[in-house]
Amino acid sequence: MQAAQYGIYGAFSALRVFAICDRNITLAIIVLMLNLVPVGTNIYDFSRETDLFYVDPVLGAICTFNLDVSGTVNFQ
């Protein structure tokens, strides 16, 4: 959801630059690309995320996530 919000903000910012800078499409595309960098990094982080489920003797069942760890490592 957060990635979609960044995309909307980026598109709106690019449209503002396009309108304010006398329809300069090059500058609008640069602004759009720079605003889409967080979208790309969030999608990459979400793709590398692995869910981890375990039972703690004191706290009970716990669900969390780890980044950059394969699923086989978590479930051994």
Distance bins in CASP14 RR format, pairs under 12 A and 6 or more apart:
PFRMAT RR
TARGET T0000
AUTHOR 0000-0000-0000
RMODE 2
METHOD distances of the structure
MODEL  1
1 7 0 0 0 0 0 1 0 0 0 0 0
1 8 0 0 0 0 0 1 0 0 0 0 0
1 39 0 0 0 0 0 1 0 0 0 0 0
1 42 0 0 0 0 0 1 0 0 0 0 0
1 46 0 0 0 0 0 1 0 0 0 0 0
2 8 0 0 0 0 0 1 0 0 0 0 0
2 9 0 0 0 0 0 1 0 0 0 0 0
2 38 0 0 0 0 1 0 0 0 0 0 0
2 39 0 0 0 0 1 0 0 0 0 0 0
2 40 0 0 0 0 0 1 0 0 0 0 0
2 41 0 0 0 0 0 1 0 0 0 0 0
2 42 1 0 0 1 0 0 0 0 0 0 0
2 43 0 0 0 0 0 1 0 0 0 0 0
2 45 0 0 0 0 0 1 0 0 0 0 0
2 46 0 0 0 0 1 0 0 0 0 0 0
3 9 0 0 0 0 0 1 0 0 0 0 0
3 10 0 0 0 0 0 1 0 0 0 0 0
3 35 0 0 0 0 0 1 0 0 0 0 0
3 36 0 0 0 0 1 0 0 0 0 0 0
3 37 0 0 0 0 0 1 0 0 0 0 0
3 38 1 0 0 1 0 0 0 0 0 0 0
3 39 1 0 1 0 0 0 0 0 0 0 0
3 40 1 0 0 1 0 0 0 0 0 0 0
3 41 0 0 0 0 1 0 0 0 0 0 0
3 42 1 0 1 0 0 0 0 0 0 0 0
3 43 1 0 0 1 0 0 0 0 0 0 0
3 44 0 0 0 0 0 1 0 0 0 0 0
3 45 0 0 0 0 1 0 0 0 0 0 0
3 46 1 0 0 1 0 0 0 0 0 0 0
3 47 0 0 0 0 0 1 0 0 0 0 0
4 10 0 0 0 0 0 1 0 0 0 0 0
4 11 0 0 0 0 0 1 0 0 0 0 0
4 36 0 0 0 0 0 1 0 0 0 0 0
4 38 0 0 0 0 0 1 0 0 0 0 0
4 39 0 0 0 0 1 0 0 0 0 0 0
4 40 0 0 0 0 0 1 0 0 0 0 0
4 42 0 0 0 0 1 0 0 0 0 0 0
4 43 0 0 0 0 0 1 0 0 0 0 0
5 11 0 0 0 0 0 1 0 0 0 0 0
5 12 0 0 0 0 0 1 0 0 0 0 0
5 35 0 0 0 0 0 1 0 0 0 0 0
5 38 0 0 0 0 1 0 0 0 0 0 0
5 39 0 0 0 0 1 0 0 0 0 0 0
5 42 0 0 0 0 0 1 0 0 0 0 0
6 12 0 0 0 0 0 1 0 0 0 0 0
6 13 0 0 0 0 0 1 0 0 0 0 0
6 32 0 0 0 0 0 1 0 0 0 0 0
6 34 0 0 0 0 0 1 0 0 0 0 0
6 35 1 0 0 1 0 0 0 0 0 0 0
6 36 1 0 0 1 0 0 0 0 0 0 0
6 37 0 0 0 0 1 0 0 0 0 0 0
6 38 1 0 1 0 0 0 0 0 0 0 0
6 39 1 0 1 0 0 0 0 0 0 0 0
6 40 0 0 0 0 1 0 0 0 0 0 0
6 41 0 0 0 0 1 0 0 0 0 0 0
6 42 1 0 0 1 0 0 0 0 0 0 0
6 43 0 0 0 0 0 1 0 0 0 0 0
7 13 0 0 0 0 1 0 0 0 0 0 0
7 14 0 0 0 0 1 0 0 0 0 0 0
7 31 0 0 0 0 0 1 0 0 0 0 0
7 32 0 0 0 0 1 0 0 0 0 0 0
7 33 0 0 0 0 0 1 0 0 0 0 0
7 34 0 0 0 0 0 1 0 0 0 0 0
7 35 1 0 0 1 0 0 0 0 0 0 0
7 36 1 0 0 1 0 0 0 0 0 0 0
7 37 0 0 0 0 0 1 0 0 0 0 0
7 38 0 0 0 0 1 0 0 0 0 0 0
7 39 1 0 1 0 0 0 0 0 0 0 0
7 40 0 0 0 0 1 0 0 0 0 0 0
7 42 0 0 0 0 0 1 0 0 0 0 0
7 43 0 0 0 0 0 1 0 0 0 0 0
8 14 0 0 0 0 0 1 0 0 0 0 0
8 15 0 0 0 0 0 1 0 0 0 0 0
8 32 0 0 0 0 0 1 0 0 0 0 0
8 35 0 0 0 0 1 0 0 0 0 0 0
8 36 0 0 0 0 0 1 0 0 0 0 0
8 39 0 0 0 0 0 1 0 0 0 0 0
9 15 0 0 0 0 0 1 0 0 0 0 0
9 16 0 0 0 0 0 1 0 0 0 0 0
9 31 0 0 0 0 0 1 0 0 0 0 0
9 32 0 0 0 0 0 1 0 0 0 0 0
9 34 0 0 0 0 0 1 0 0 0 0 0
9 35 1 0 0 1 0 0 0 0 0 0 0
9 36 0 0 0 0 1 0 0 0 0 0 0
9 38 0 0 0 0 1 0 0 0 0 0 0
9 39 0 0 0 0 1 0 0 0 0 0 0
10 16 0 0 0 0 1 0 0 0 0 0 0
10 17 0 0 0 0 1 0 0 0 0 0 0
10 18 0 0 0 0 0 1 0 0 0 0 0
10 28 0 0 0 0 0 1 0 0 0 0 0
10 29 0 0 0 0 0 1 0 0 0 0 0
10 30 0 0 0 0 0 1 0 0 0 0 0
10 31 1 0 0 1 0 0 0 0 0 0 0
10 32 1 0 1 0 0 0 0 0 0 0 0
10 33 0 0 0 0 1 0 0 0 0 0 0
10 34 0 0 0 0 1 0 0 0 0 0 0
10 35 1 1 0 0 0 0 0 0 0 0 0
10 36 1 0 0 1 0 0 0 0 0 0 0
10 37 0 0 0 0 0 1 0 0 0 0 0
10 38 0 0 0 0 1 0 0 0 0 0 0
10 39 0 0 0 0 1 0 0 0 0 0 0
11 17 0 0 0 0 0 1 0 0 0 0 0
11 18 0 0 0 0 0 1 0 0 0 0 0
11 28 0 0 0 0 1 0 0 0 0 0 0
11 29 0 0 0 0 0 1 0 0 0 0 0
11 31 0 0 0 0 1 0 0 0 0 0 0
11 32 1 0 0 1 0 0 0 0 0 0 0
11 33 0 0 0 0 0 1 0 0 0 0 0
11 35 1 0 0 1 0 0 0 0 0 0 0
11 36 0 0 0 0 1 0 0 0 0 0 0
11 39 0 0 0 0 0 1 0 0 0 0 0
12 18 0 0 0 0 0 1 0 0 0 0 0
12 19 0 0 0 0 0 1 0 0 0 0 0
12 28 0 0 0 0 0 1 0 0 0 0 0
12 31 0 0 0 0 0 1 0 0 0 0 0
12 32 0 0 0 0 1 0 0 0 0 0 0
12 35 0 0 0 0 1 0 0 0 0 0 0
13 19 0 0 0 0 0 1 0 0 0 0 0
13 20 0 0 0 0 0 1 0 0 0 0 0
13 21 0 0 0 0 0 1 0 0 0 0 0
13 27 0 0 0 0 0 1 0 0 0 0 0
13 28 0 0 0 0 1 0 0 0 0 0 0
13 29 0 0 0 0 0 1 0 0 0 0 0
13 30 0 0 0 0 0 1 0 0 0 0 0
13 31 1 0 1 0 0 0 0 0 0 0 0
13 32 1 0 0 1 0 0 0 0 0 0 0
13 33 0 0 0 0 0 1 0 0 0 0 0
13 34 0 0 0 0 1 0 0 0 0 0 0
13 35 1 0 1 0 0 0 0 0 0 0 0
13 36 0 0 0 0 0 1 0 0 0 0 0
14 20 0 0 0 0 0 1 0 0 0 0 0
14 21 0 0 0 0 0 1 0 0 0 0 0
14 24 0 0 0 0 0 1 0 0 0 0 0
14 25 0 0 0 0 1 0 0 0 0 0 0
14 26 0 0 0 0 0 1 0 0 0 0 0
14 27 0 0 0 0 1 0 0 0 0 0 0
14 28 1 0 1 0 0 0 0 0 0 0 0
14 29 1 0 0 1 0 0 0 0 0 0 0
14 30 0 0 0 0 1 0 0 0 0 0 0
14 31 1 0 1 0 0 0 0 0 0 0 0
14 32 1 1 0 0 0 0 0 0 0 0 0
14 33 0 0 0 0 1 0 0 0 0 0 0
14 34 0 0 0 0 1 0 0 0 0 0 0
14 35 1 0 0 1 0 0 0 0 0 0 0
14 36 0 0 0 0 1 0 0 0 0 0 0
15 21 0 0 0 0 0 1 0 0 0 0 0
15 23 0 0 0 0 0 1 0 0 0 0 0
15 25 0 0 0 0 0 1 0 0 0 0 0
15 27 0 0 0 0 0 1 0 0 0 0 0
15 28 1 0 0 1 0 0 0 0 0 0 0
15 29 0 0 0 0 0 1 0 0 0 0 0
15 31 0 0 0 0 1 0 0 0 0 0 0
15 32 0 0 0 0 1 0 0 0 0 0 0
15 35 0 0 0 0 0 1 0 0 0 0 0
16 24 0 0 0 0 0 1 0 0 0 0 0
16 27 0 0 0 0 0 1 0 0 0 0 0
16 28 0 0 0 0 1 0 0 0 0 0 0
16 31 0 0 0 0 1 0 0 0 0 0 0
16 32 0 0 0 0 0 1 0 0 0 0 0
16 35 0 0 0 0 0 1 0 0 0 0 0
17 23 0 0 0 0 0 1 0 0 0 0 0
17 24 1 0 0 1 0 0 0 0 0 0 0
17 25 0 0 0 0 1 0 0 0 0 0 0
17 26 0 0 0 0 0 1 0 0 0 0 0
17 27 1 0 1 0 0 0 0 0 0 0 0
17 28 1 0 1 0 0 0 0 0 0 0 0
17 29 0 0 0 0 1 0 0 0 0 0 0
17 30 0 0 0 0 1 0 0 0 0 0 0
17 31 1 0 1 0 0 0 0 0 0 0 0
17 32 0 0 0 0 1 0 0 0 0 0 0
17 33 0 0 0 0 0 1 0 0 0 0 0
17 34 0 0 0 0 0 1 0 0 0 0 0
17 35 0 0 0 0 1 0 0 0 0 0 0
18 24 1 0 0 1 0 0 0 0 0 0 0
18 25 1 0 0 1 0 0 0 0 0 0 0
18 26 0 0 0 0 0 1 0 0 0 0 0
18 27 1 0 0 1 0 0 0 0 0 0 0
18 28 1 1 0 0 0 0 0 0 0 0 0
18 29 0 0 0 0 1 0 0 0 0 0 0
18 30 0 0 0 0 0 1 0 0 0 0 0
18 31 0 0 0 0 1 0 0 0 0 0 0
18 32 0 0 0 0 1 0 0 0 0 0 0
19 25 0 0 0 0 0 1 0 0 0 0 0
19 27 0 0 0 0 0 1 0 0 0 0 0
19 28 0 0 0 0 1 0 0 0 0 0 0
19 31 0 0 0 0 0 1 0 0 0 0 0
20 27 0 0 0 0 1 0 0 0 0 0 0
20 28 0 0 0 0 1 0 0 0 0 0 0
20 31 0 0 0 0 0 1 0 0 0 0 0
21 27 1 0 1 0 0 0 0 0 0 0 0
21 28 1 0 0 1 0 0 0 0 0 0 0
21 29 0 0 0 0 0 1 0 0 0 0 0
21 30 0 0 0 0 0 1 0 0 0 0 0
21 31 0 0 0 0 1 0 0 0 0 0 0
22 28 0 0 0 0 0 1 0 0 0 0 0
24 30 0 0 0 0 1 0 0 0 0 0 0
24 31 0 0 0 0 1 0 0 0 0 0 0
25 31 0 0 0 0 0 1 0 0 0 0 0
25 32 0 0 0 0 0 1 0 0 0 0 0
26 32 0 0 0 0 0 1 0 0 0 0 0
26 33 0 0 0 0 0 1 0 0 0 0 0
27 33 0 0 0 0 0 1 0 0 0 0 0
27 34 0 0 0 0 0 1 0 0 0 0 0
28 34 0 0 0 0 0 1 0 0 0 0 0
28 35 0 0 0 0 0 1 0 0 0 0 0
29 35 0 0 0 0 0 1 0 0 0 0 0
29 36 0 0 0 0 0 1 0 0 0 0 0
30 36 0 0 0 0 0 1 0 0 0 0 0
30 37 0 0 0 0 0 1 0 0 0 0 0
31 37 0 0 0 0 0 1 0 0 0 0 0
32 39 0 0 0 0 0 1 0 0 0 0 0
33 39 0 0 0 0 0 1 0 0 0 0 0
33 40 0 0 0 0 0 1 0 0 0 0 0
34 40 0 0 0 0 0 1 0 0 0 0 0
36 42 0 0 0 0 0 1 0 0 0 0 0
36 43 0 0 0 0 0 1 0 0 0 0 0
37 43 0 0 0 0 0 1 0 0 0 0 0
37 44 0 0 0 0 0 1 0 0 0 0 0
38 44 0 0 0 0 0 1 0 0 0 0 0
38 45 0 0 0 0 0 1 0 0 0 0 0
39 45 0 0 0 0 0 1 0 0 0 0 0
39 46 0 0 0 0 0 1 0 0 0 0 0
40 46 0 0 0 0 1 0 0 0 0 0 0
40 47 0 0 0 0 1 0 0 0 0 0 0
41 47 0 0 0 0 0 1 0 0 0 0 0
41 48 0 0 0 0 0 1 0 0 0 0 0
42 48 0 0 0 0 0 1 0 0 0 0 0
42 49 0 0 0 0 0 1 0 0 0 0 0
43 49 0 0 0 0 0 1 0 0 0 0 0
44 67 0 0 0 0 0 1 0 0 0 0 0
44 68 0 0 0 0 0 1 0 0 0 0 0
45 65 0 0 0 0 0 1 0 0 0 0 0
45 66 0 0 0 0 0 1 0 0 0 0 0
45 67 1 0 0 1 0 0 0 0 0 0 0
45 68 0 0 0 0 1 0 0 0 0 0 0
46 65 0 0 0 0 1 0 0 0 0 0 0
46 67 0 0 0 0 1 0 0 0 0 0 0
47 67 0 0 0 0 0 1 0 0 0 0 0
47 68 0 0 0 0 0 1 0 0 0 0 0
48 65 0 0 0 0 0 1 0 0 0 0 0
48 66 0 0 0 0 1 0 0 0 0 0 0
48 67 1 0 1 0 0 0 0 0 0 0 0
48 68 1 0 1 0 0 0 0 0 0 0 0
48 69 0 0 0 0 1 0 0 0 0 0 0
48 70 0 0 0 0 1 0 0 0 0 0 0
48 71 0 0 0 0 0 1 0 0 0 0 0
49 64 0 0 0 0 0 1 0 0 0 0 0
49 65 1 0 1 0 0 0 0 0 0 0 0
49 66 1 0 0 1 0 0 0 0 0 0 0
49 67 1 0 1 0 0 0 0 0 0 0 0
49 68 0 0 0 0 1 0 0 0 0 0 0
49 69 0 0 0 0 1 0 0 0 0 0 0
49 70 0 0 0 0 0 1 0 0 0 0 0
49 71 0 0 0 0 0 1 0 0 0 0 0
49 74 0 0 0 0 0 1 0 0 0 0 0
50 63 0 0 0 0 0 1 0 0 0 0 0
50 64 0 0 0 0 1 0 0 0 0 0 0
50 65 1 0 0 1 0 0 0 0 0 0 0
50 66 1 0 1 0 0 0 0 0 0 0 0
50 67 1 0 0 1 0 0 0 0 0 0 0
50 68 0 0 0 0 1 0 0 0 0 0 0
50 69 1 0 1 0 0 0 0 0 0 0 0
50 70 1 0 0 1 0 0 0 0 0 0 0
50 71 1 0 1 0 0 0 0 0 0 0 0
50 72 0 0 0 0 1 0 0 0 0 0 0
50 73 0 0 0 0 1 0 0 0 0 0 0
50 74 1 0 1 0 0 0 0 0 0 0 0
50 75 0 0 0 0 1 0 0 0 0 0 0
51 62 0 0 0 0 0 1 0 0 0 0 0
51 63 1 0 0 1 0 0 0 0 0 0 0
51 64 1 0 0 1 0 0 0 0 0 0 0
51 65 1 0 1 0 0 0 0 0 0 0 0
51 66 0 0 0 0 1 0 0 0 0 0 0
51 67 0 0 0 0 0 1 0 0 0 0 0
51 69 0 0 0 0 0 1 0 0 0 0 0
51 71 0 0 0 0 1 0 0 0 0 0 0
51 74 0 0 0 0 1 0 0 0 0 0 0
51 75 0 0 0 0 0 1 0 0 0 0 0
52 61 0 0 0 0 0 1 0 0 0 0 0
52 62 0 0 0 0 1 0 0 0 0 0 0
52 63 1 0 0 1 0 0 0 0 0 0 0
52 64 1 0 1 0 0 0 0 0 0 0 0
52 65 1 0 0 1 0 0 0 0 0 0 0
52 66 1 0 1 0 0 0 0 0 0 0 0
52 67 0 0 0 0 0 1 0 0 0 0 0
52 69 0 0 0 0 1 0 0 0 0 0 0
52 70 0 0 0 0 0 1 0 0 0 0 0
52 71 0 0 0 0 1 0 0 0 0 0 0
52 73 0 0 0 0 1 0 0 0 0 0 0
52 74 1 0 1 0 0 0 0 0 0 0 0
52 75 0 0 0 0 1 0 0 0 0 0 0
52 76 0 0 0 0 0 1 0 0 0 0 0
53 60 0 0 0 0 0 1 0 0 0 0 0
53 61 1 0 0 1 0 0 0 0 0 0 0
53 62 1 0 0 1 0 0 0 0 0 0 0
53 63 1 0 1 0 0 0 0 0 0 0 0
53 64 0 0 0 0 1 0 0 0 0 0 0
53 65 0 0 0 0 0 1 0 0 0 0 0
53 66 0 0 0 0 0 1 0 0 0 0 0
53 71 0 0 0 0 0 1 0 0 0 0 0
53 74 0 0 0 0 1 0 0 0 0 0 0
53 75 0 0 0 0 1 0 0 0 0 0 0
54 60 0 0 0 0 1 0 0 0 0 0 0
54 61 1 0 0 1 0 0 0 0 0 0 0
54 62 1 0 1 0 0 0 0 0 0 0 0
54 63 0 0 0 0 1 0 0 0 0 0 0
54 64 0 0 0 0 1 0 0 0 0 0 0
54 66 0 0 0 0 0 1 0 0 0 0 0
54 74 0 0 0 0 1 0 0 0 0 0 0
54 75 0 0 0 0 1 0 0 0 0 0 0
54 76 0 0 0 0 0 1 0 0 0 0 0
55 61 1 0 1 0 0 0 0 0 0 0 0
55 62 1 0 0 1 0 0 0 0 0 0 0
55 63 0 0 0 0 0 1 0 0 0 0 0
56 62 1 0 1 0 0 0 0 0 0 0 0
56 63 0 0 0 0 0 1 0 0 0 0 0
56 64 0 0 0 0 0 1 0 0 0 0 0
63 74 0 0 0 0 0 1 0 0 0 0 0
64 74 0 0 0 0 1 0 0 0 0 0 0
65 71 0 0 0 0 0 1 0 0 0 0 0
65 74 0 0 0 0 1 0 0 0 0 0 0
66 73 0 0 0 0 1 0 0 0 0 0 0
66 74 1 0 0 1 0 0 0 0 0 0 0
66 75 0 0 0 0 0 1 0 0 0 0 0
67 74 0 0 0 0 0 1 0 0 0 0 0
68 74 0 0 0 0 0 1 0 0 0 0 0
69 75 0 0 0 0 0 1 0 0 0 0 0
69 76 0 0 0 0 0 1 0 0 0 0 0
70 76 0 0 0 0 0 1 0 0 0 0 0
END
